[in-house]
């Protein structure tokens, strides 16, 4: 039987977060004595980041929908371009069979 050690492996250990230096605001890079102002600056920065991320996601959804619609449109276009010559050939064959008479086996087969 193999024993497993209760100690976490070296790569599983997560380093603790580094505390910010007191009196230092990370938003403007200047030393401040007011921790509330520092926290307010961080809050403003994170709100701005959240709004930008939300706007980026909305733009992504619109772009993905537009690309999906264009893909369907152009896929149908390709299909129709391949079908037009087939329909033309059937019409020509039906016209040629009609000239032989409507009782001809070619006409009855083409008109099905």
KAPEBEL-V275730 format. One record per residue. N is the residue number from 1. RES is the residue in one small letter. PSI is psi in whole degrees, 0 to 359 (NA if undefined). D_CENTER is the distance of its C-alpha to the mean C-alpha in whole Angstrom. Layout:
N & RES & PSI & D_CENTER
N & RES & PSI & D_CENTER
//
This chain:
1 & x & 139 & 49
2 & x & 133 & 47
3 & x & 140 & 46
4 & x & 137 & 43
5 & x & 141 & 44
6 & x & 347 & 43
7 & x & 133 & 42
8 & x & 150 & 38
9 & x & 164 & 38
10 & x & 320 & 37
11 & x & 345 & 33
12 & x & 345 & 33
13 & x & 132 & 35
14 & x & 127 & 33
15 & x & 144 & 34
16 & x & 151 & 35
17 & x & 145 & 34
18 & x & 122 & 36
19 & x & 146 & 38
20 & x & 150 & 38
21 & x & 134 & 41
22 & x & 139 & 43
23 & x & 16 & 43
24 & x & 126 & 40
25 & x & 127 & 37
26 & x & 349 & 34
27 & x & 318 & 33
28 & x & 355 & 36
29 & x & 11 & 37
30 & x & 150 & 41
31 & x & 135 & 43
32 & x & 156 & 44
33 & x & 349 & 46
34 & x & 108 & 44
35 & x & 334 & 41
36 & x & 318 & 40
37 & x & 322 & 39
38 & x & 315 & 37
39 & x & 324 & 36
40 & x & 321 & 35
41 & x & 318 & 33
42 & x & 318 & 31
43 & x & 314 & 30
44 & x & 319 & 29
45 & x & 317 & 27
46 & x & 325 & 25
47 & x & 316 & 25
48 & x & 317 & 24
49 & x & 318 & 21
50 & x & 317 & 20
51 & x & 318 & 20
52 & x & 319 & 18
53 & x & 319 & 15
54 & x & 318 & 15
55 & x & 320 & 15
56 & x & 320 & 12
57 & x & 319 & 10
58 & x & 317 & 11
59 & x & 321 & 10
60 & x & 316 & 7
61 & x & 318 & 7
62 & x & 316 & 9
63 & x & 318 & 8
64 & x & 320 & 5
65 & x & 318 & 8
66 & x & 317 & 10
67 & x & 323 & 9
68 & x & 315 & 9
69 & x & 319 & 12
70 & x & 322 & 13
71 & x & 318 & 13
72 & x & 317 & 15
73 & x & 313 & 17
74 & x & 333 & 18
75 & x & 318 & 18
76 & x & 323 & 21
77 & x & 315 & 23
78 & x & 318 & 23
79 & x & 314 & 24
80 & x & 323 & 27
81 & x & 328 & 28
82 & x & 333 & 29
83 & x & 332 & 31
84 & x & 312 & 33
85 & x & 327 & 35
86 & x & 314 & 36
87 & x & 319 & 37
88 & x & 316 & 39
89 & x & 321 & 41
90 & x & 318 & 41
91 & x & 317 & 43
92 & x & 318 & 45
93 & x & 320 & 46
94 & x & 319 & 47
95 & x & 316 & 49
96 & x & 322 & 51
97 & x & 327 & 52
98 & x & 325 & 53
99 & x & 330 & 55
100 & x & 338 & 57
101 & x & 148 & 57
102 & x & 349 & 55
103 & x & 0 & 57
104 & x & 147 & 56
105 & x & 330 & 54
106 & x & 315 & 51
107 & x & 315 & 51
108 & x & 325 & 50
109 & x & 321 & 48
110 & x & 328 & 46
111 & x & 348 & 46
112 & x & NA & 44
//
